[in-house]
Amino acid sequence: MWKSEYIHKSHNVSILFYHLVFSTEYRRIVFYKFVDESLVSVCESIPMCYEVHFLEIGTDKNHIHFLVQSVPSKV
């Protein structure tokens, strides 16, 4: 799933990565195999609407890691 490539826009070239870690409340164990599969399927549909690409999705029993590539934008 990991590939490092530049994103080319009309006025810039960027390579911007975010490493996001989310833990469950009180570190409770909630990430089981069926939860992992449904989470990955939801994350696969997000790039269709937004300029966000999930390069890595990793779960443990009480937290989840995302490695996300995106483009800088003005707000």
mmCIF file of the N, C-alpha and C atoms, coordinates in Angstrom:
data_MODEL
# 
_entry.id   MODEL 
# 
loop_
_atom_site.group_PDB 
_atom_site.id 
_atom_site.type_symbol 
_atom_site.label_atom_id 
_atom_site.label_alt_id 
_atom_site.label_comp_id 
_atom_site.label_asym_id 
_atom_site.label_entity_id 
_atom_site.label_seq_id 
_atom_site.pdbx_PDB_ins_code 
_atom_site.Cartn_x 
_atom_site.Cartn_y 
_atom_site.Cartn_z 
_atom_site.occupancy 
_atom_site.B_iso_or_equiv 
_atom_site.pdbx_formal_charge 
_atom_site.auth_seq_id 
_atom_site.auth_comp_id 
_atom_site.auth_asym_id 
_atom_site.auth_atom_id 
_atom_site.pdbx_PDB_model_num 
ATOM 1   N N  . MET A 1 1  ? 0.818   -1.191 0.000   1.00 0.00 ? 1  MET A N  1 
ATOM 2   C CA . MET A 1 1  ? 0.000   0.000  0.000   1.00 0.00 ? 1  MET A CA 1 
ATOM 3   C C  . MET A 1 1  ? 0.867   1.264  0.000   1.00 0.00 ? 1  MET A C  1 
ATOM 4   N N  . TRP A 1 2  ? 2.077   1.198  0.496   1.00 0.00 ? 2  TRP A N  1 
ATOM 5   C CA . TRP A 1 2  ? 2.956   2.359  0.605   1.00 0.00 ? 2  TRP A CA 1 
ATOM 6   C C  . TRP A 1 2  ? 3.563   2.679  -0.747  1.00 0.00 ? 2  TRP A C  1 
ATOM 7   N N  . LYS A 1 3  ? 3.403   3.907  -1.214  1.00 0.00 ? 3  LYS A N  1 
ATOM 8   C CA . LYS A 1 3  ? 4.131   4.385  -2.374  1.00 0.00 ? 3  LYS A CA 1 
ATOM 9   C C  . LYS A 1 3  ? 4.362   5.867  -2.196  1.00 0.00 ? 3  LYS A C  1 
ATOM 10  N N  . SER A 1 4  ? 5.565   6.273  -2.396  1.00 0.00 ? 4  SER A N  1 
ATOM 11  C CA . SER A 1 4  ? 5.938   7.659  -2.201  1.00 0.00 ? 4  SER A CA 1 
ATOM 12  C C  . SER A 1 4  ? 6.020   8.329  -3.564  1.00 0.00 ? 4  SER A C  1 
ATOM 13  N N  . GLU A 1 5  ? 5.039   9.142  -3.886  1.00 0.00 ? 5  GLU A N  1 
ATOM 14  C CA . GLU A 1 5  ? 5.088   9.858  -5.144  1.00 0.00 ? 5  GLU A CA 1 
ATOM 15  C C  . GLU A 1 5  ? 4.598   11.280 -4.918  1.00 0.00 ? 5  GLU A C  1 
ATOM 16  N N  . TYR A 1 6  ? 5.123   12.164 -5.708  1.00 0.00 ? 6  TYR A N  1 
ATOM 17  C CA . TYR A 1 6  ? 4.767   13.566 -5.592  1.00 0.00 ? 6  TYR A CA 1 
ATOM 18  C C  . TYR A 1 6  ? 3.392   13.810 -6.203  1.00 0.00 ? 6  TYR A C  1 
ATOM 19  N N  . ILE A 1 7  ? 2.685   14.762 -5.633  1.00 0.00 ? 7  ILE A N  1 
ATOM 20  C CA . ILE A 1 7  ? 1.393   15.164 -6.178  1.00 0.00 ? 7  ILE A CA 1 
ATOM 21  C C  . ILE A 1 7  ? 1.616   16.455 -6.945  1.00 0.00 ? 7  ILE A C  1 
ATOM 22  N N  . HIS A 1 8  ? 1.297   16.435 -8.217  1.00 0.00 ? 8  HIS A N  1 
ATOM 23  C CA . HIS A 1 8  ? 1.515   17.587 -9.091  1.00 0.00 ? 8  HIS A CA 1 
ATOM 24  C C  . HIS A 1 8  ? 0.199   18.334 -9.290  1.00 0.00 ? 8  HIS A C  1 
ATOM 25  N N  . LYS A 1 9  ? 0.206   19.604 -8.958  1.00 0.00 ? 9  LYS A N  1 
ATOM 26  C CA . LYS A 1 9  ? -0.930  20.490 -9.195  1.00 0.00 ? 9  LYS A CA 1 
ATOM 27  C C  . LYS A 1 9  ? -0.510  21.533 -10.219 1.00 0.00 ? 9  LYS A C  1 
ATOM 28  N N  . SER A 1 10 ? -1.392  22.448 -10.544 1.00 0.00 ? 10 SER A N  1 
ATOM 29  C CA . SER A 1 10 ? -1.071  23.422 -11.582 1.00 0.00 ? 10 SER A CA 1 
ATOM 30  C C  . SER A 1 10 ? 0.052   24.374 -11.182 1.00 0.00 ? 10 SER A C  1 
ATOM 31  N N  . HIS A 1 11 ? 0.186   24.676 -9.871  1.00 0.00 ? 11 HIS A N  1 
ATOM 32  C CA . HIS A 1 11 ? 1.202   25.634 -9.446  1.00 0.00 ? 11 HIS A CA 1 
ATOM 33  C C  . HIS A 1 11 ? 2.157   25.108 -8.385  1.00 0.00 ? 11 HIS A C  1 
ATOM 34  N N  . ASN A 1 12 ? 2.054   23.839 -8.049  1.00 0.00 ? 12 ASN A N  1 
ATOM 35  C CA . ASN A 1 12 ? 2.962   23.323 -7.036  1.00 0.00 ? 12 ASN A CA 1 
ATOM 36  C C  . ASN A 1 12 ? 3.138   21.809 -7.175  1.00 0.00 ? 12 ASN A C  1 
ATOM 37  N N  . VAL A 1 13 ? 4.180   21.340 -6.554  1.00 0.00 ? 13 VAL A N  1 
ATOM 38  C CA . VAL A 1 13 ? 4.446   19.915 -6.419  1.00 0.00 ? 13 VAL A CA 1 
ATOM 39  C C  . VAL A 1 13 ? 4.654   19.673 -4.938  1.00 0.00 ? 13 VAL A C  1 
ATOM 40  N N  . SER A 1 14 ? 3.968   18.696 -4.397  1.00 0.00 ? 14 SER A N  1 
ATOM 41  C CA . SER A 1 14 ? 4.071   18.497 -2.952  1.00 0.00 ? 14 SER A CA 1 
ATOM 42  C C  . SER A 1 14 ? 4.135   17.025 -2.618  1.00 0.00 ? 14 SER A C  1 
ATOM 43  N N  . ILE A 1 15 ? 4.717   16.780 -1.473  1.00 0.00 ? 15 ILE A N  1 
ATOM 44  C CA . ILE A 1 15 ? 4.702   15.456 -0.872  1.00 0.00 ? 15 ILE A CA 1 
ATOM 45  C C  . ILE A 1 15 ? 4.498   15.704 0.626   1.00 0.00 ? 15 ILE A C  1 
ATOM 46  N N  . LEU A 1 16 ? 3.298   15.541 1.075   1.00 0.00 ? 16 LEU A N  1 
ATOM 47  C CA . LEU A 1 16 ? 2.903   15.886 2.429   1.00 0.00 ? 16 LEU A CA 1 
ATOM 48  C C  . LEU A 1 16 ? 2.280   14.649 3.077   1.00 0.00 ? 16 LEU A C  1 
ATOM 49  N N  . PHE A 1 17 ? 2.880   14.191 4.169   1.00 0.00 ? 17 PHE A N  1 
ATOM 50  C CA . PHE A 1 17 ? 2.406   13.000 4.863   1.00 0.00 ? 17 PHE A CA 1 
ATOM 51  C C  . PHE A 1 17 ? 1.961   13.366 6.280   1.00 0.00 ? 17 PHE A C  1 
ATOM 52  N N  . TYR A 1 18 ? 0.939   12.696 6.742   1.00 0.00 ? 18 TYR A N  1 
ATOM 53  C CA . TYR A 1 18 ? 0.474   12.823 8.118   1.00 0.00 ? 18 TYR A CA 1 
ATOM 54  C C  . TYR A 1 18 ? 0.466   11.436 8.740   1.00 0.00 ? 18 TYR A C  1 
ATOM 55  N N  . HIS A 1 19 ? 0.968   11.331 9.952   1.00 0.00 ? 19 HIS A N  1 
ATOM 56  C CA . HIS A 1 19 ? 0.861   10.101 10.716  1.00 0.00 ? 19 HIS A CA 1 
ATOM 57  C C  . HIS A 1 19 ? -0.099  10.386 11.854  1.00 0.00 ? 19 HIS A C  1 
ATOM 58  N N  . LEU A 1 20 ? -1.260  9.774  11.789  1.00 0.00 ? 20 LEU A N  1 
ATOM 59  C CA . LEU A 1 20 ? -2.312  10.024 12.773  1.00 0.00 ? 20 LEU A CA 1 
ATOM 60  C C  . LEU A 1 20 ? -2.514  8.771  13.617  1.00 0.00 ? 20 LEU A C  1 
ATOM 61  N N  . VAL A 1 21 ? -2.625  8.957  14.918  1.00 0.00 ? 21 VAL A N  1 
ATOM 62  C CA . VAL A 1 21 ? -2.869  7.854  15.841  1.00 0.00 ? 21 VAL A CA 1 
ATOM 63  C C  . VAL A 1 21 ? -4.098  8.214  16.673  1.00 0.00 ? 21 VAL A C  1 
ATOM 64  N N  . PHE A 1 22 ? -5.071  7.332  16.665  1.00 0.00 ? 22 PHE A N  1 
ATOM 65  C CA . PHE A 1 22 ? -6.292  7.527  17.445  1.00 0.00 ? 22 PHE A CA 1 
ATOM 66  C C  . PHE A 1 22 ? -6.440  6.357  18.404  1.00 0.00 ? 22 PHE A C  1 
ATOM 67  N N  . SER A 1 23 ? -6.651  6.672  19.664  1.00 0.00 ? 23 SER A N  1 
ATOM 68  C CA . SER A 1 23 ? -6.852  5.605  20.643  1.00 0.00 ? 23 SER A CA 1 
ATOM 69  C C  . SER A 1 23 ? -8.312  5.588  21.076  1.00 0.00 ? 23 SER A C  1 
ATOM 70  N N  . THR A 1 24 ? -8.739  4.453  21.567  1.00 0.00 ? 24 THR A N  1 
ATOM 71  C CA . THR A 1 24 ? -10.109 4.325  22.043  1.00 0.00 ? 24 THR A CA 1 
ATOM 72  C C  . THR A 1 24 ? -10.227 4.949  23.435  1.00 0.00 ? 24 THR A C  1 
ATOM 73  N N  . GLU A 1 25 ? -11.432 5.236  23.812  1.00 0.00 ? 25 GLU A N  1 
ATOM 74  C CA . GLU A 1 25 ? -11.656 5.827  25.127  1.00 0.00 ? 25 GLU A CA 1 
ATOM 75  C C  . GLU A 1 25 ? -11.301 4.805  26.205  1.00 0.00 ? 25 GLU A C  1 
ATOM 76  N N  . TYR A 1 26 ? -10.542 5.230  27.154  1.00 0.00 ? 26 TYR A N  1 
ATOM 77  C CA . TYR A 1 26 ? -10.054 4.399  28.266  1.00 0.00 ? 26 TYR A CA 1 
ATOM 78  C C  . TYR A 1 26 ? -9.242  3.199  27.765  1.00 0.00 ? 26 TYR A C  1 
ATOM 79  N N  . ARG A 1 27 ? -8.714  3.301  26.548  1.00 0.00 ? 27 ARG A N  1 
ATOM 80  C CA . ARG A 1 27 ? -7.899  2.239  25.935  1.00 0.00 ? 27 ARG A CA 1 
ATOM 81  C C  . ARG A 1 27 ? -8.620  0.898  25.940  1.00 0.00 ? 27 ARG A C  1 
ATOM 82  N N  . ARG A 1 28 ? -9.927  0.914  25.722  1.00 0.00 ? 28 ARG A N  1 
ATOM 83  C CA . ARG A 1 28 ? -10.692 -0.328 25.666  1.00 0.00 ? 28 ARG A CA 1 
ATOM 84  C C  . ARG A 1 28 ? -10.401 -1.067 24.372  1.00 0.00 ? 28 ARG A C  1 
ATOM 85  N N  . ILE A 1 29 ? -10.494 -2.371 24.416  1.00 0.00 ? 29 ILE A N  1 
ATOM 86  C CA . ILE A 1 29 ? -10.222 -3.209 23.243  1.00 0.00 ? 29 ILE A CA 1 
ATOM 87  C C  . ILE A 1 29 ? -11.490 -3.273 22.398  1.00 0.00 ? 29 ILE A C  1 
ATOM 88  N N  . VAL A 1 30 ? -11.441 -2.673 21.207  1.00 0.00 ? 30 VAL A N  1 
ATOM 89  C CA . VAL A 1 30 ? -12.607 -2.673 20.321  1.00 0.00 ? 30 VAL A CA 1 
ATOM 90  C C  . VAL A 1 30 ? -12.264 -3.065 18.885  1.00 0.00 ? 30 VAL A C  1 
ATOM 91  N N  . PHE A 1 31 ? -10.998 -3.047 18.502  1.00 0.00 ? 31 PHE A N  1 
ATOM 92  C CA . PHE A 1 31 ? -10.628 -3.323 17.114  1.00 0.00 ? 31 PHE A CA 1 
ATOM 93  C C  . PHE A 1 31 ? -10.392 -4.819 16.921  1.00 0.00 ? 31 PHE A C  1 
ATOM 94  N N  . TYR A 1 32 ? -11.426 -5.483 16.450  1.00 0.00 ? 32 TYR A N  1 
ATOM 95  C CA . TYR A 1 32 ? -11.345 -6.890 16.101  1.00 0.00 ? 32 TYR A CA 1 
ATOM 96  C C  . TYR A 1 32 ? -11.269 -7.008 14.584  1.00 0.00 ? 32 TYR A C  1 
ATOM 97  N N  . LYS A 1 33 ? -11.117 -8.208 14.067  1.00 0.00 ? 33 LYS A N  1 
ATOM 98  C CA . LYS A 1 33 ? -10.899 -8.411 12.635  1.00 0.00 ? 33 LYS A CA 1 
ATOM 99  C C  . LYS A 1 33 ? -12.034 -7.837 11.789  1.00 0.00 ? 33 LYS A C  1 
ATOM 100 N N  . PHE A 1 34 ? -13.289 -8.047 12.167  1.00 0.00 ? 34 PHE A N  1 
ATOM 101 C CA . PHE A 1 34 ? -14.398 -7.536 11.358  1.00 0.00 ? 34 PHE A CA 1 
ATOM 102 C C  . PHE A 1 34 ? -14.476 -6.011 11.415  1.00 0.00 ? 34 PHE A C  1 
ATOM 103 N N  . VAL A 1 35 ? -14.044 -5.411 12.511  1.00 0.00 ? 35 VAL A N  1 
ATOM 104 C CA . VAL A 1 35 ? -14.005 -3.947 12.608  1.00 0.00 ? 35 VAL A CA 1 
ATOM 105 C C  . VAL A 1 35 ? -12.892 -3.410 11.715  1.00 0.00 ? 35 VAL A C  1 
ATOM 106 N N  . ASP A 1 36 ? -11.754 -4.087 11.700  1.00 0.00 ? 36 ASP A N  1 
ATOM 107 C CA . ASP A 1 36 ? -10.639 -3.683 10.834  1.00 0.00 ? 36 ASP A CA 1 
ATOM 108 C C  . ASP A 1 36 ? -11.052 -3.703 9.366   1.00 0.00 ? 36 ASP A C  1 
ATOM 109 N N  . GLU A 1 37 ? -11.725 -4.751 8.949   1.00 0.00 ? 37 GLU A N  1 
ATOM 110 C CA . GLU A 1 37 ? -12.133 -4.880 7.549   1.00 0.00 ? 37 GLU A CA 1 
ATOM 111 C C  . GLU A 1 37 ? -13.126 -3.798 7.143   1.00 0.00 ? 37 GLU A C  1 
ATOM 112 N N  . SER A 1 38 ? -14.085 -3.504 7.996   1.00 0.00 ? 38 SER A N  1 
ATOM 113 C CA . SER A 1 38 ? -15.061 -2.461 7.663   1.00 0.00 ? 38 SER A CA 1 
ATOM 114 C C  . SER A 1 38 ? -14.421 -1.076 7.685   1.00 0.00 ? 38 SER A C  1 
ATOM 115 N N  . LEU A 1 39 ? -13.472 -0.855 8.570   1.00 0.00 ? 39 LEU A N  1 
ATOM 116 C CA . LEU A 1 39 ? -12.765 0.427  8.625   1.00 0.00 ? 39 LEU A CA 1 
ATOM 117 C C  . LEU A 1 39 ? -11.943 0.650  7.355   1.00 0.00 ? 39 LEU A C  1 
ATOM 118 N N  . VAL A 1 40 ? -11.262 -0.373 6.883   1.00 0.00 ? 40 VAL A N  1 
ATOM 119 C CA . VAL A 1 40 ? -10.470 -0.263 5.657   1.00 0.00 ? 40 VAL A CA 1 
ATOM 120 C C  . VAL A 1 40 ? -11.377 -0.011 4.458   1.00 0.00 ? 40 VAL A C  1 
ATOM 121 N N  . SER A 1 41 ? -12.526 -0.652 4.401   1.00 0.00 ? 41 SER A N  1 
ATOM 122 C CA . SER A 1 41 ? -13.440 -0.427 3.274   1.00 0.00 ? 41 SER A CA 1 
ATOM 123 C C  . SER A 1 41 ? -13.989 0.996  3.273   1.00 0.00 ? 41 SER A C  1 
ATOM 124 N N  . VAL A 1 42 ? -14.236 1.563  4.432   1.00 0.00 ? 42 VAL A N  1 
ATOM 125 C CA . VAL A 1 42 ? -14.689 2.957  4.510   1.00 0.00 ? 42 VAL A CA 1 
ATOM 126 C C  . VAL A 1 42 ? -13.574 3.902  4.076   1.00 0.00 ? 42 VAL A C  1 
ATOM 127 N N  . CYS A 1 43 ? -12.357 3.633  4.507   1.00 0.00 ? 43 CYS A N  1 
ATOM 128 C CA . CYS A 1 43 ? -11.215 4.487  4.154   1.00 0.00 ? 43 CYS A CA 1 
ATOM 129 C C  . CYS A 1 43 ? -10.890 4.418  2.659   1.00 0.00 ? 43 CYS A C  1 
ATOM 130 N N  . GLU A 1 44 ? -11.202 3.314  2.006   1.00 0.00 ? 44 GLU A N  1 
ATOM 131 C CA . GLU A 1 44 ? -10.961 3.201  0.571   1.00 0.00 ? 44 GLU A CA 1 
ATOM 132 C C  . GLU A 1 44 ? -11.906 4.082  -0.239  1.00 0.00 ? 44 GLU A C  1 
ATOM 133 N N  . SER A 1 45 ? -13.061 4.429  0.299   1.00 0.00 ? 45 SER A N  1 
ATOM 134 C CA . SER A 1 45 ? -14.009 5.261  -0.433  1.00 0.00 ? 45 SER A CA 1 
ATOM 135 C C  . SER A 1 45 ? -13.773 6.763  -0.220  1.00 0.00 ? 45 SER A C  1 
ATOM 136 N N  . ILE A 1 46 ? -13.004 7.139  0.758   1.00 0.00 ? 46 ILE A N  1 
ATOM 137 C CA . ILE A 1 46 ? -12.767 8.561  1.060   1.00 0.00 ? 46 ILE A CA 1 
ATOM 138 C C  . ILE A 1 46 ? -12.011 9.289  -0.051  1.00 0.00 ? 46 ILE A C  1 
ATOM 139 N N  . PRO A 1 47 ? -10.975 8.703  -0.689  1.00 0.00 ? 47 PRO A N  1 
ATOM 140 C CA . PRO A 1 47 ? -10.261 9.446  -1.733  1.00 0.00 ? 47 PRO A CA 1 
ATOM 141 C C  . PRO A 1 47 ? -11.122 9.828  -2.937  1.00 0.00 ? 47 PRO A C  1 
ATOM 142 N N  . MET A 1 48 ? -12.270 9.204  -3.113  1.00 0.00 ? 48 MET A N  1 
ATOM 143 C CA . MET A 1 48 ? -13.153 9.563  -4.218  1.00 0.00 ? 48 MET A CA 1 
ATOM 144 C C  . MET A 1 48 ? -13.741 10.964 -4.033  1.00 0.00 ? 48 MET A C  1 
ATOM 145 N N  . CYS A 1 49 ? -13.888 11.389 -2.792  1.00 0.00 ? 49 CYS A N  1 
ATOM 146 C CA . CYS A 1 49 ? -14.500 12.697 -2.503  1.00 0.00 ? 49 CYS A CA 1 
ATOM 147 C C  . CYS A 1 49 ? -13.481 13.767 -2.119  1.00 0.00 ? 49 CYS A C  1 
ATOM 148 N N  . TYR A 1 50 ? -12.365 13.373 -1.545  1.00 0.00 ? 50 TYR A N  1 
ATOM 149 C CA . TYR A 1 50 ? -11.379 14.319 -1.036  1.00 0.00 ? 50 TYR A CA 1 
ATOM 150 C C  . TYR A 1 50 ? -9.997  13.979 -1.580  1.00 0.00 ? 50 TYR A C  1 
ATOM 151 N N  . GLU A 1 51 ? -9.091  14.929 -1.520  1.00 0.00 ? 51 GLU A N  1 
ATOM 152 C CA . GLU A 1 51 ? -7.718  14.691 -1.962  1.00 0.00 ? 51 GLU A CA 1 
ATOM 153 C C  . GLU A 1 51 ? -6.888  14.155 -0.802  1.00 0.00 ? 51 GLU A C  1 
ATOM 154 N N  . VAL A 1 52 ? -7.270  13.002 -0.328  1.00 0.00 ? 52 VAL A N  1 
ATOM 155 C CA . VAL A 1 52 ? -6.604  12.329 0.777   1.00 0.00 ? 52 VAL A CA 1 
ATOM 156 C C  . VAL A 1 52 ? -6.394  10.880 0.356   1.00 0.00 ? 52 VAL A C  1 
ATOM 157 N N  . HIS A 1 53 ? -5.175  10.386 0.537   1.00 0.00 ? 53 HIS A N  1 
ATOM 158 C CA . HIS A 1 53 ? -4.866  9.014  0.161   1.00 0.00 ? 53 HIS A CA 1 
ATOM 159 C C  . HIS A 1 53 ? -4.297  8.289  1.370   1.00 0.00 ? 53 HIS A C  1 
ATOM 160 N N  . PHE A 1 54 ? -4.916  7.192  1.735   1.00 0.00 ? 54 PHE A N  1 
ATOM 161 C CA . PHE A 1 54 ? -4.450  6.392  2.864   1.00 0.00 ? 54 PHE A CA 1 
ATOM 162 C C  . PHE A 1 54 ? -3.355  5.453  2.367   1.00 0.00 ? 54 PHE A C  1 
ATOM 163 N N  . LEU A 1 55 ? -2.131  5.669  2.830   1.00 0.00 ? 55 LEU A N  1 
ATOM 164 C CA . LEU A 1 55 ? -1.014  4.835  2.423   1.00 0.00 ? 55 LEU A CA 1 
ATOM 165 C C  . LEU A 1 55 ? -0.872  3.614  3.309   1.00 0.00 ? 55 LEU A C  1 
ATOM 166 N N  . GLU A 1 56 ? -1.117  3.772  4.589   1.00 0.00 ? 56 GLU A N  1 
ATOM 167 C CA . GLU A 1 56 ? -1.049  2.662  5.543   1.00 0.00 ? 56 GLU A CA 1 
ATOM 168 C C  . GLU A 1 56 ? -2.177  2.820  6.549   1.00 0.00 ? 56 GLU A C  1 
ATOM 169 N N  . ILE A 1 57 ? -2.804  1.708  6.879   1.00 0.00 ? 57 ILE A N  1 
ATOM 170 C CA . ILE A 1 57 ? -3.811  1.673  7.942   1.00 0.00 ? 57 ILE A CA 1 
ATOM 171 C C  . ILE A 1 57 ? -3.446  0.490  8.824   1.00 0.00 ? 57 ILE A C  1 
ATOM 172 N N  . GLY A 1 58 ? -3.151  0.768  10.070  1.00 0.00 ? 58 GLY A N  1 
ATOM 173 C CA . GLY A 1 58 ? -2.771  -0.298 10.984  1.00 0.00 ? 58 GLY A CA 1 
ATOM 174 C C  . GLY A 1 58 ? -3.547  -0.189 12.282  1.00 0.00 ? 58 GLY A C  1 
ATOM 175 N N  . THR A 1 59 ? -4.001  -1.328 12.774  1.00 0.00 ? 59 THR A N  1 
ATOM 176 C CA . THR A 1 59 ? -4.749  -1.322 14.021  1.00 0.00 ? 59 THR A CA 1 
ATOM 177 C C  . THR A 1 59 ? -4.093  -2.243 15.029  1.00 0.00 ? 59 THR A C  1 
ATOM 178 N N  . ASP A 1 60 ? -4.271  -1.888 16.258  1.00 0.00 ? 60 ASP A N  1 
ATOM 179 C CA . ASP A 1 60 ? -3.962  -2.760 17.368  1.00 0.00 ? 60 ASP A CA 1 
ATOM 180 C C  . ASP A 1 60 ? -5.281  -2.925 18.103  1.00 0.00 ? 60 ASP A C  1 
ATOM 181 N N  . LYS A 1 61 ? -5.298  -3.543 19.221  1.00 0.00 ? 61 LYS A N  1 
ATOM 182 C CA . LYS A 1 61 ? -6.574  -3.791 19.890  1.00 0.00 ? 61 LYS A CA 1 
ATOM 183 C C  . LYS A 1 61 ? -7.235  -2.524 20.427  1.00 0.00 ? 61 LYS A C  1 
ATOM 184 N N  . ASN A 1 62 ? -6.418  -1.498 20.743  1.00 0.00 ? 62 ASN A N  1 
ATOM 185 C CA . ASN A 1 62 ? -7.008  -0.311 21.364  1.00 0.00 ? 62 ASN A CA 1 
ATOM 186 C C  . ASN A 1 62 ? -6.604  0.999  20.695  1.00 0.00 ? 62 ASN A C  1 
ATOM 187 N N  . HIS A 1 63 ? -5.977  0.941  19.530  1.00 0.00 ? 63 HIS A N  1 
ATOM 188 C CA . HIS A 1 63 ? -5.656  2.172  18.807  1.00 0.00 ? 63 HIS A CA 1 
ATOM 189 C C  . HIS A 1 63 ? -5.472  1.868  17.323  1.00 0.00 ? 63 HIS A C  1 
ATOM 190 N N  . ILE A 1 64 ? -5.460  2.933  16.534  1.00 0.00 ? 64 ILE A N  1 
ATOM 191 C CA . ILE A 1 64 ? -5.334  2.786  15.096  1.00 0.00 ? 64 ILE A CA 1 
ATOM 192 C C  . ILE A 1 64 ? -4.341  3.812  14.571  1.00 0.00 ? 64 ILE A C  1 
ATOM 193 N N  . HIS A 1 65 ? -3.580  3.442  13.549  1.00 0.00 ? 65 HIS A N  1 
ATOM 194 C CA . HIS A 1 65 ? -2.602  4.319  12.912  1.00 0.00 ? 65 HIS A CA 1 
ATOM 195 C C  . HIS A 1 65 ? -3.010  4.543  11.463  1.00 0.00 ? 65 HIS A C  1 
ATOM 196 N N  . PHE A 1 66 ? -2.896  5.779  11.013  1.00 0.00 ? 66 PHE A N  1 
ATOM 197 C CA . PHE A 1 66 ? -3.099  6.110  9.607   1.00 0.00 ? 66 PHE A CA 1 
ATOM 198 C C  . PHE A 1 66 ? -1.856  6.826  9.103   1.00 0.00 ? 66 PHE A C  1 
ATOM 199 N N  . LEU A 1 67 ? -1.366  6.450  7.940   1.00 0.00 ? 67 LEU A N  1 
ATOM 200 C CA . LEU A 1 67 ? -0.372  7.227  7.227   1.00 0.00 ? 67 LEU A CA 1 
ATOM 201 C C  . LEU A 1 67 ? -1.096  7.769  6.005   1.00 0.00 ? 67 LEU A C  1 
ATOM 202 N N  . VAL A 1 68 ? -1.258  9.090  5.968   1.00 0.00 ? 68 VAL A N  1 
ATOM 203 C CA . VAL A 1 68 ? -2.109  9.742  4.989   1.00 0.00 ? 68 VAL A CA 1 
ATOM 204 C C  . VAL A 1 68 ? -1.277  10.706 4.162   1.00 0.00 ? 68 VAL A C  1 
ATOM 205 N N  . GLN A 1 69 ? -1.524  10.737 2.860   1.00 0.00 ? 69 GLN A N  1 
ATOM 206 C CA . GLN A 1 69 ? -0.890  11.712 1.979   1.00 0.00 ? 69 GLN A CA 1 
ATOM 207 C C  . GLN A 1 69 ? -1.972  12.649 1.471   1.00 0.00 ? 69 GLN A C  1 
ATOM 208 N N  . SER A 1 70 ? -1.654  13.935 1.480   1.00 0.00 ? 70 SER A N  1 
ATOM 209 C CA . SER A 1 70 ? -2.620  14.935 1.049   1.00 0.00 ? 70 SER A CA 1 
ATOM 210 C C  . SER A 1 70 ? -1.885  16.084 0.383   1.00 0.00 ? 70 SER A C  1 
ATOM 211 N N  . VAL A 1 71 ? -2.634  17.074 -0.038  1.00 0.00 ? 71 VAL A N  1 
ATOM 212 C CA . VAL A 1 71 ? -2.045  18.261 -0.645  1.00 0.00 ? 71 VAL A CA 1 
ATOM 213 C C  . VAL A 1 71 ? -2.331  19.467 0.249   1.00 0.00 ? 71 VAL A C  1 
ATOM 214 N N  . PRO A 1 72 ? -1.419  20.422 0.298   1.00 0.00 ? 72 PRO A N  1 
ATOM 215 C CA . PRO A 1 72 ? -1.695  21.630 1.087   1.00 0.00 ? 72 PRO A CA 1 
ATOM 216 C C  . PRO A 1 72 ? -2.794  22.444 0.437   1.00 0.00 ? 72 PRO A C  1 
ATOM 217 N N  . SER A 1 73 ? -3.617  23.065 1.247   1.00 0.00 ? 73 SER A N  1 
ATOM 218 C CA . SER A 1 73 ? -4.694  23.895 0.712   1.00 0.00 ? 73 SER A CA 1 
ATOM 219 C C  . SER A 1 73 ? -4.908  25.105 1.624   1.00 0.00 ? 73 SER A C  1 
ATOM 220 N N  . LYS A 1 74 ? -5.406  26.164 1.040   1.00 0.00 ? 74 LYS A N  1 
ATOM 221 C CA . LYS A 1 74 ? -5.727  27.349 1.830   1.00 0.00 ? 74 LYS A CA 1 
ATOM 222 C C  . LYS A 1 74 ? -7.110  27.212 2.401   1.00 0.00 ? 74 LYS A C  1 
ATOM 223 N N  . VAL A 1 75 ? -7.285  27.662 3.596   1.00 0.00 ? 75 VAL A N  1 
ATOM 224 C CA . VAL A 1 75 ? -8.609  27.593 4.237   1.00 0.00 ? 75 VAL A CA 1 
ATOM 225 C C  . VAL A 1 75 ? -9.162  28.984 4.381   1.00 0.00 ? 75 VAL A C  1 
# 
